[in-house]
Structures are given as C-alpha cells and as structure tokens.
Amino acid sequence: MLSDILYFADLVGVAVFAISGALAAGRKSLDLLGVLVIAVVTAVGGGTLRDILLDRTPVFWIQDTTYLFVIIAATFATIFYSRYRKPPIKTLLIADAFGLAVFAILGAGIAQSVGASGIIVVIMGTMTGVAGGVVRDILTNEIPLILRRDFYATAALLGILSYQLMLALSVPDNTASLTAMVVIIVLRFAAIFKNLRLPVFKLPDEPH
C-alpha cells in the first residue's frame, strides 16, 4: 500500500518538476521542442544520473514509460495554461517541496537497497532531488539554484541524514522514510514562507 502511494507521489513529483522546467524554458522563449527537452531533463535528470552511477539498468523511465507520458502531459498542460493565466508560483513551490522530499528519500532508499555506503546514500539521494534542476538552470543560462542562498539542497541533505539516523536506531524503513520526507518539507516551507537562507561567503573588499 505504501509503495503504491510513494509511486503515485513520485509521478506527481515528476509532473511538478516538469512544470518548473517548462516555465524556465518559457522565460527564455524556447520553442516547443526546447520546452519539452528542458522539462524532461528537469524531471528525470537526477534519477537518471543516480541509476547510471549505481549501474541500475535499464534506467527507471525506460523501464516504466509512464514517467515520460506524465512529463509530456504536464509540459503541454503548462504551455496551454500559461497562455491564459499567470502560473501560481507559490503553489508550485509548495508542490515542489513535496516533490523534492519524495525524490530525495526514494533516491536514498534505492542507494541503500544496493548496499551503498552511508555517504553515497546521501549523495545519491540529494542528487536525485536536485540534479535535474541543476541541468535545467545550466541549459537556461541561470546560476543553479543549489549554488545560491536558497535552502534547497541543504533541506534534502538534512532529510536524508535524518533518514539514515533513524535506520541506525532501528526505526522501521517506512516510518523513517515518511518522517524524513516531513523534515525536508518543513525545511523547504521555512525557506519559502520564513525566508530561511544559508549564510553567504563573501570576500572582503580589496583595499584601494
């Protein structure tokens, strides 16, 4: 039952990430193929990189093409909607928080299931959640979100660390997964609604 819920949540996360990719492409006035390409890499880029590095073949969206159909539907729905109304950015950020939580913890769980070490679990989970957005930002000539002050990748990182800690304390995997997702969502909500940011590193001005 929980696996079905997580699968559905994963598809919703893919749709949300595809929408964010389509909107980023629209801001750069790309053609329809360009919009679709950006949507695809945003939605499945992180999971694809994870599967390749963990030698999991075929890659998840090749094994289950439902992901591609969801991305295509979300992309063209975004294009159609944006022609008539301004996209609800705040709502998308909230949905993105849930997508990030699902992607990060599912990615960590996959790495855990193949016997990866603790640090690799953290890297793979974080990569699953944020790498697609990094590729999106690079292709649309933006500074990647995770390199700015926004509390994004750090939220995924802390959530995955809490997941590993709970597993080390013999907390059941389902409970650990759901709790870690809540941690990520709460941290992202703090960033969205309370402007939670990381401190910045800035070199002092050079003396004249």
PyMOL commands that set and color helices and strands:
alter all, ss='L'
color gray80, all
select helices_A, chain A and resi 2-27+32-53+60-63+66-84+89-113+118-139+145-147+153-168+173-194
alter helices_A, ss='H'
color red, helices_A
deselect
rebuild
show_as cartoon
